[in-house]
């Protein structure tokens, strides 16, 4: 997951920040851009909730519920959020830590009754609760298969042993604590820890201890006839309906609910607008603070359940999630208490989520000053280019530079510039190499900067074919 966090951290560093820092501008940009983005990425529909000042201030829908009937998407529909739900699982684990029933640094085997982690190569006691939450426990299996409603689901023990399912056995492949390796297998173990410690089902514990106290009344861990009635219709990457499939392990991403409810959960990690405490009384503020701290050997990219990035010096909590027919993500700026939750009824929607995330960064987080700096620098380089063209014209007319002279060896001098310009265009103006093309989120001043850059490349090419004329010897 963290290596796929939409590569968003890379993108936002490369993009020149945009105009405004207002939620209204973000809403306006979505209203203006979403129709073309949905069409570009072949996504039927999406719903987005916006978090401002630690609360959900609006939830809006775009596109269609059903590509075959063109029924419009509407707020309040139910989605699956996939692996974003691992953050919910982390909250459940931390409830038990606060209650003194689990030691965060204790080995998982201490709490497991149905299963024990074993290894001939590494010490199984190194697989601690903390390391499971931060994906540093050294366990395998990134994600697991899903099943049709009428299929028999494997038990958690069978999933871990690689029985009755095609995903393989979960085992210790790396030294626990040595590196980050995203593992859905680790969260299967965490569900088992919750159930073995509490003596109740994962869903019952989570609803009583986490989701109900947060007011997430729409959230459930399996599809029910009622939730299906309220749900968008999920489509695969060929825009074919895939049905309401289920996971054998709920802790890895089976949760279904409304975008507004899930956004309320995400907002609970920061203080609310009226002094509502971090954790909203479900977890203590110091517990949330601990969860949002980068864990050892995660390259700063993982807390306890949360993905982490730093953008323009500001800490961002984030996660992505997807199952067949569903795509989701969230971002939360921990300082500004601003964020968003994105969900779609399509397997194609990860690039769209990238673009929406970029629009959010551009319109909400980026300061006006940097946009002005971008325009200023573009203006200076543009003026320098204009003066250089005037100088070159005068030099050619005065005979100081030769008129066009083609020599085959000059092709090799020009070729690197041509390759650079082509590579620049492919990387930034298409989605061939990156999940989406940068112009999906670029403000106008960035296009000006790109034009100036490409003009300088062209000018350099011209110089190579207009060499300085040799002066006759006196």
C-alpha positions as MATLAB code, in Angstrom:
seq = 'XXXXXXXXXXXXXXXXXXXXXXXXXXXXXXXXXXXXXXXXXXXXXXXXXXXXXXXXXXXXXXXXXXXXXXXXXXXXXXXXXXXXXXXXXXXXXXXXXXXXXXXXXXXXXXXXXXXXXXXXXXXXXXXXXXXXXXXXXXXXXXXXXXXXXXXXXXXXXXXXXXXXXXXXXXXXXXXXXXXXXXXXXXXXXXXXXXXXXXXXXXXXXXXXXXXXXXXXXXXXXXXXXXXXXXXXXXXXXXXXXXXXXXXXXXXXXXXXXXXXXXXXXXXXXXXXXXXXXXXXXXXXXXXXXXXXXXXXXXXXXXXXXXXXXXXXXXXXXXXXXXXXXXXXXXXXXXXXXXXXXXXXXXXXXXXXXXXXXXXXXXXXXXXXXXXXXXXXXXXXXXXXXXXXXXXXXXXXXXXXXXXXXXXXXXXXXXXXXXXXXXXXXXXXXXXXXXXXXXXXXXXXXXXXXXXXXXXXXXXXXXXXXXXXXXXXXX';
ca = [
       0.000    0.000    0.000;
       2.530    2.631    1.102;
       4.631    2.223   -2.044;
       1.378    2.741   -3.998;
       0.110    5.690   -1.928;
      -0.668    6.839   -5.250;
       2.837    8.082   -5.665;
       1.076   11.212   -4.469;
       3.982   12.393   -2.365;
       6.213   12.469   -5.448;
       3.626   14.293   -7.514;
       2.908   17.054   -5.050;
       6.579   17.864   -4.652;
       6.986   18.247   -8.412;
       3.874   20.327   -9.006;
       4.082   24.102   -8.680;
       1.491   25.066   -6.065;
      -1.761   26.664   -7.115;
      -3.965   29.624   -6.438;
      -6.229   29.523   -3.468;
      -6.527   28.027   -0.038;
     -10.301   27.939    0.191;
     -12.713   25.046    0.463;
     -15.072   26.835   -1.927;
     -12.367   26.824   -4.579;
     -11.902   23.065   -4.141;
     -15.652   22.523   -4.550;
     -15.651   24.757   -7.637;
     -12.717   22.891   -9.170;
     -14.454   19.547   -8.607;
     -17.695   20.806  -10.137;
     -15.787   22.055  -13.177;
     -13.338   19.180  -13.638;
     -15.041   15.974  -12.507;
     -17.107   15.314  -15.663;
     -14.013   15.317  -17.874;
     -11.946   13.350  -15.331;
     -14.629   10.674  -14.966;
     -14.738   10.308  -18.748;
     -10.956   10.319  -19.099;
     -10.423    7.496  -16.618;
     -13.572    5.547  -17.575;
     -15.074    5.796  -14.096;
     -18.880    5.771  -13.690;
     -19.085    7.772  -10.498;
     -17.504    8.988   -7.271;
     -18.372   10.652   -3.998;
     -16.145   13.055   -2.069;
     -16.409   14.368    1.495;
     -14.459   17.458    2.518;
     -13.084   17.917    6.050;
     -12.513   21.483    7.278;
     -11.453   22.522   10.773;
     -11.808   18.938   11.969;
     -15.375   18.297   10.791;
     -17.111   17.127    7.618;
     -18.499   20.257    5.950;
     -19.864   18.806    2.729;
     -20.276   15.562    0.800;
     -20.877   15.672   -2.953;
     -21.517   13.098   -5.640;
     -20.397   13.019   -9.286;
     -21.165   10.772  -12.249;
     -23.490    7.799  -12.216;
     -24.490    4.933   -9.957;
     -25.017    2.640  -12.943;
     -23.266    3.059  -16.283;
     -26.088    1.212  -18.039;
     -28.948    3.384  -16.772;
     -27.131    6.702  -16.216;
     -28.737    6.972  -12.778;
     -26.905    9.906  -11.146;
     -24.641    9.340   -8.171;
     -26.033   10.931   -5.012;
     -24.702   11.577   -1.496;
     -25.567    8.994    1.110;
     -24.902    5.872   -0.941;
     -22.910    3.013    0.581;
     -19.381    2.171   -0.626;
     -16.652   -0.280    0.303;
     -13.453    1.493    1.430;
     -11.114   -1.495    1.198;
      -7.816   -1.192    3.042;
      -8.680    2.260    4.377;
     -10.518    0.188    6.978;
      -7.194   -1.016    8.364;
      -7.116    2.322   10.200;
     -10.411    1.349   11.862;
      -8.811   -1.954   12.885;
      -5.921   -0.001   14.382;
      -8.393    2.007   16.478;
      -9.882   -1.253   17.750;
      -6.462   -2.569   18.737;
      -5.581    0.691   20.482;
      -8.842    0.514   22.467;
      -7.579   -2.767   23.899;
      -4.168   -1.210   24.551;
      -5.808    1.623   26.489;
      -7.853   -0.916   28.458;
      -4.663   -2.743   29.429;
      -5.717   -5.931   27.643;
      -2.937   -5.746   25.036;
       0.684   -4.614   25.297;
       1.575   -2.661   22.161;
       5.114   -4.046   22.286;
       4.057   -7.552   23.276;
       4.329  -10.509   20.892;
       1.132  -11.372   19.045;
       1.524  -15.037   20.019;
       0.832  -14.059   23.623;
      -2.769  -13.231   22.698;
      -3.516  -15.859   20.047;
      -5.505  -18.960   21.042;
      -6.332  -20.543   17.665;
      -3.030  -20.057   15.925;
       0.652  -19.461   16.665;
       3.188  -17.710   14.433;
       6.112  -20.052   13.820;
       9.462  -19.735   12.090;
      12.728  -21.631   11.870;
      14.576  -18.554   10.644;
      13.355  -15.675   12.851;
      12.100  -15.294   16.396;
       8.264  -15.323   16.248;
       8.165  -13.187   19.405;
       9.527  -10.357   17.271;
       6.088  -10.159   15.652;
       4.665   -7.579   18.037;
       1.358   -5.736   17.925;
       3.187   -2.493   17.085;
       4.986   -4.090   14.163;
       1.803   -5.657   12.837;
       0.129   -2.226   12.837;
       3.083   -0.582   11.064;
       3.675   -3.392    8.527;
       7.148   -4.090    9.896;
       6.429   -7.538   11.365;
       8.102   -9.302    8.422;
       4.979  -11.174    7.293;
       3.900  -11.995    3.734;
       0.705  -11.645    1.653;
      -0.128   -8.135    0.540;
      -3.845   -8.775    0.027;
      -6.401  -11.552   -0.115;
      -9.018  -12.787   -2.571;
     -12.663  -11.856   -2.252;
     -15.680  -14.138   -2.650;
     -19.183  -14.115   -4.080;
     -22.075  -13.890   -1.647;
     -22.931  -17.583   -1.981;
     -19.369  -18.908   -1.580;
     -18.096  -20.555    1.588;
     -15.482  -18.380    3.263;
     -12.239  -19.814    4.665;
     -11.655  -19.345    8.387;
      -8.924  -17.012    9.624;
      -6.729  -20.002   10.448;
      -7.232  -21.385    6.954;
      -6.316  -17.994    5.472;
      -3.096  -17.898    7.478;
      -2.231  -21.505    6.570;
      -3.008  -20.978    2.887;
      -5.844  -23.508    2.964;
      -9.160  -23.288    1.110;
      -8.024  -20.152   -0.727;
      -5.529  -19.283   -3.457;
      -3.454  -16.535   -1.819;
      -0.778  -18.677   -0.190;
       0.397  -19.127    3.378;
       1.269  -16.190    5.636;
       4.786  -16.688    6.978;
       7.776  -14.804    8.376;
       9.894  -13.841    5.372;
      11.870  -10.906    6.814;
      13.452  -10.149   10.161;
      10.684   -8.613   12.298;
      11.200   -4.884   12.737;
      13.852   -4.616   10.023;
      11.817   -3.088    7.178;
       8.366   -2.096    6.007;
       6.552   -4.695    3.902;
       2.814   -4.147    3.537;
       1.031   -7.223    4.831;
      -2.669   -7.940    4.816;
      -1.647  -11.180    6.510;
      -0.590   -9.170    9.537;
      -4.075   -7.673    9.827;
      -5.647  -11.140    9.673;
      -3.613  -11.839   12.807;
      -4.780   -8.551   14.355;
      -8.423   -9.538   13.828;
      -7.674  -12.851   15.502;
      -6.015  -11.003   18.415;
      -9.126   -8.849   18.929;
     -11.436  -11.861   18.838;
      -9.276  -14.080   21.041;
      -8.744  -11.353   23.648;
     -12.375  -10.186   23.811;
     -14.135  -13.482   23.180;
     -16.493  -11.855   20.681;
     -16.639  -11.297   16.944;
     -14.549   -8.591   15.352;
     -17.658   -6.812   14.017;
     -19.470   -6.816   17.372;
     -16.424   -5.449   19.206;
     -15.694   -2.782   16.598;
     -19.263   -1.525   16.417;
     -19.618   -1.294   20.181;
     -16.196    0.189   20.924;
     -15.402    2.302   17.849;
     -17.949    2.926   15.114;
     -21.140    3.393   17.150;
     -19.538    5.847   19.614;
     -18.303    7.844   16.621;
     -21.812    8.013   15.167;
     -20.958    5.862   12.137;
     -24.442    4.389   11.997;
     -24.209    3.285    8.352;
     -21.011    1.272    8.783;
     -21.114   -2.537    8.738;
     -18.521   -5.236    8.143;
     -20.516   -7.421    5.745;
     -22.983   -6.727    2.980;
     -26.583   -6.982    4.109;
     -29.769   -6.714    2.016;
     -30.314   -3.257    3.526;
     -26.813   -1.985    2.712;
     -26.994   -3.394   -0.829;
     -30.239   -1.491   -1.339;
     -28.408    1.737   -0.417;
     -25.184    0.972   -2.300;
     -23.710    2.178   -5.554;
     -23.275   -0.564   -8.174;
     -19.616   -1.712   -8.367;
     -17.936   -2.054  -11.784;
     -14.644   -3.670  -12.776;
     -11.979   -2.118  -15.000;
     -14.029   -3.032  -18.083;
     -17.116   -1.351  -16.640;
     -18.844   -4.674  -16.031;
     -20.794   -5.107  -12.764;
     -18.992   -7.381  -10.304;
     -21.622   -7.761   -7.581;
     -21.306   -7.256   -3.852;
     -18.406   -9.519   -3.011;
     -17.000  -10.152    0.453;
     -13.698  -10.792    2.191;
     -13.077  -13.688    4.532;
     -11.281  -11.363    6.971;
     -13.086   -8.185    8.003;
     -10.073   -6.403    9.509;
      -8.275   -6.101    6.175;
     -10.932   -4.011    4.427;
     -14.472   -5.380    4.314;
     -16.168   -2.330    5.882;
     -19.069   -0.741    3.990;
     -20.763    2.557    4.769;
     -21.391    6.082    3.554;
     -18.608    8.459    2.607;
     -19.911   10.985    5.117;
     -19.658    8.490    7.993;
     -16.173    7.364    6.996;
     -15.058   10.998    6.724;
     -16.425   11.607   10.241;
     -14.093    8.837   11.425;
     -11.108   10.323    9.598;
     -11.815   13.768   11.076;
     -11.796   12.269   14.581;
      -7.989   12.105   14.433;
      -7.808   15.905   14.861;
      -9.519   18.408   17.126;
     -13.037   19.461   16.110;
     -14.252   23.030   15.418;
     -15.907   23.403   18.826;
     -13.149   21.896   20.910;
     -14.149   18.286   20.308;
     -11.140   16.280   21.520;
      -8.789   14.329   19.320;
     -10.121   10.772   19.360;
     -13.644   12.017   20.145;
     -13.625   10.127   23.441;
     -13.116    6.742   21.786;
      -9.332    7.003   22.045;
      -7.275    9.374   24.153;
      -5.529   12.257   22.334;
      -2.145   10.887   23.358;
      -3.068    7.530   21.800;
      -3.916    9.183   18.467;
      -0.683   11.167   18.692;
       1.208    7.894   19.114;
      -0.601    6.359   16.141;
       0.374    9.303   13.937;
       4.069    9.098   14.718;
       6.349    7.445   12.157;
       7.373    4.006   13.366;
      10.934    2.586   13.252;
      12.220    1.384    9.886;
       9.213    2.631    7.912;
      11.140    5.398    6.114;
       8.742    7.792    7.821;
       5.826    6.424    5.785;
       3.829    4.507    8.400;
       2.333    5.136   11.800;
       0.096    2.662   13.598;
      -2.457    1.850   10.911;
      -2.040    5.212    9.177;
       0.125    5.992    6.171;
       2.184    9.163    6.639;
       3.754   11.749    4.340;
       5.181   15.243    4.720;
       3.993   17.801    2.185;
       5.505   21.279    2.096;
       6.577   20.618    5.678;
       3.088   19.646    6.831;
       2.264   16.136    8.133;
      -0.380   14.244    6.147;
      -2.141   11.062    7.264;
      -3.437    8.958    4.387;
      -4.420    5.532    3.131;
      -5.790    3.949   -0.023;
      -8.095    1.003   -0.404;
      -9.644   -1.056   -3.138;
     -11.539   -4.263   -3.775;
     -13.040   -5.424   -7.098;
     -15.489   -2.704   -8.108;
     -14.399   -0.226   -5.432;
     -11.654    2.382   -4.980;
     -11.116    4.722   -2.043;
      -8.596    6.990   -0.370;
      -8.315    9.664    2.295;
      -5.942   12.522    3.108;
      -5.828   14.500    6.348;
      -3.562   17.478    6.995;
      -2.851   17.125   10.707;
      -1.892   20.771   11.233;
      -4.592   22.510    9.216;
      -7.201   19.870   10.126;
      -8.224   19.750    6.480;
      -8.830   16.608    4.495;
     -10.948   14.571    2.124;
     -12.385   11.117    1.643;
     -12.813    9.823   -1.911;
     -14.783    6.718   -2.880;
     -15.806    5.306   -6.242;
     -17.831    2.386   -7.578;
     -15.098    1.439  -10.057;
     -11.856   -0.530  -10.156;
     -10.573    2.141  -12.587;
     -10.749    4.985  -10.100;
      -7.274    5.056   -8.532;
      -5.912    7.518  -11.138;
      -9.035    9.626  -10.638;
      -8.391    9.583   -6.901;
      -4.848   10.774   -7.607;
      -6.181   13.686   -9.640;
      -8.715   14.629   -6.953;
      -5.959   14.497   -4.360;
      -3.850   16.798   -6.508;
      -6.715   19.267   -6.864;
      -7.083   19.255   -3.089;
      -3.379   19.931   -2.579;
      -3.463   22.684   -5.173;
      -6.548   24.522   -3.988;
      -6.516   23.930   -0.239;
      -2.945   23.452    0.968;
      -0.760   25.492   -1.392;
      -0.185   29.128   -0.391;
      -0.849   32.029   -2.777;
       2.718   33.257   -2.420;
       4.209   30.259   -4.197;
       1.825   30.699   -7.116;
       3.021   34.300   -7.425;
       6.618   33.126   -7.230;
       5.882   30.647  -10.026;
       4.407   33.361  -12.237;
       7.305   35.669  -11.397;
       9.952   33.127  -12.324;
       8.103   32.221  -15.518;
       7.982   35.916  -16.383;
      11.708   36.382  -15.782;
      12.666   33.343  -17.854;
      10.185   34.362  -20.534;
      11.699   37.864  -20.709;
      15.189   36.372  -20.855;
      14.035   34.104  -23.694;
      12.580   37.052  -25.617;
      15.811   39.060  -25.243;
      17.806   36.011  -26.309;
      15.684   35.650  -29.468;
      16.256   39.327  -30.289;
      20.002   38.877  -29.723;
      20.062   35.768  -31.934;
      18.163   37.522  -34.725;
      20.589   40.448  -34.687;
      23.584   38.089  -34.590;
      22.358   36.209  -37.679;
      21.575   39.420  -39.583;
      24.997   40.906  -38.751;
      26.792   37.758  -39.845;
      28.186   36.889  -36.412;
      26.259   33.640  -36.586;
      25.871   31.507  -39.660;
      22.514   30.866  -41.172;
      21.126   27.343  -41.002;
      23.838   24.785  -41.576;
      22.974   21.087  -41.390;
      25.707   18.668  -40.496;
      24.915   15.017  -39.658;
      27.177   15.015  -36.583;
      25.033   17.749  -35.076;
      22.165   15.277  -34.838;
      23.970   13.667  -31.895;
      24.273   17.064  -30.229;
      20.572   17.741  -30.689;
      19.303   14.259  -29.838;
      19.577   14.567  -26.015;
      17.461   17.747  -26.098;
      14.845   16.104  -28.288;
      14.707   13.082  -25.976;
      14.410   15.375  -22.941;
      11.521   17.310  -24.474;
       9.713   14.124  -25.503;
      10.251   12.527  -22.104;
       8.984   15.684  -20.397;
       5.852   15.676  -22.534;
       5.195   11.951  -21.981;
       5.713   12.099  -18.213;
       3.825   15.293  -17.486;
       1.180   15.460  -20.213;
       0.135   11.815  -20.517;
      -0.651    9.023  -18.067;
       1.571    6.461  -19.804;
       4.213    6.354  -17.055;
       2.390    7.848  -14.064;
      -1.126    7.035  -12.803;
      -2.525   10.289  -14.156;
      -1.349   13.244  -16.207;
      -0.298   16.325  -14.273;
      -2.519   18.770  -16.185;
      -5.485   17.149  -14.456;
      -4.611   19.315  -11.482;
      -2.352   22.054  -12.797;
      -3.432   25.689  -12.461;
      -2.831   28.012  -15.454;
       0.490   29.377  -14.210;
       2.017   25.900  -14.337;
       1.102   25.577  -18.017;
       2.857   28.924  -18.562;
       5.962   27.530  -16.830;
       5.860   24.412  -19.003;
       5.538   26.511  -22.156;
       8.536   28.632  -21.159;
      10.589   25.516  -20.426;
       9.781   23.919  -23.780;
      10.495   27.224  -25.531;
      13.978   27.246  -23.985;
      14.516   23.678  -25.235;
      13.520   24.779  -28.735;
      15.798   27.835  -28.504;
      18.734   25.590  -27.554;
      18.052   23.447  -30.606;
      18.059   26.514  -32.817;
      21.425   27.622  -31.419;
      22.967   24.298  -32.374;
      22.049   24.837  -36.031;
      23.215   28.449  -36.082;
      26.888   28.193  -35.196;
      29.174   31.170  -34.576;
      30.722   32.171  -37.866;
      34.522   31.843  -37.956;
      36.194   35.216  -38.452;
      38.622   35.400  -41.342;
      42.252   35.485  -40.217;
      43.805   38.938  -40.468;
];
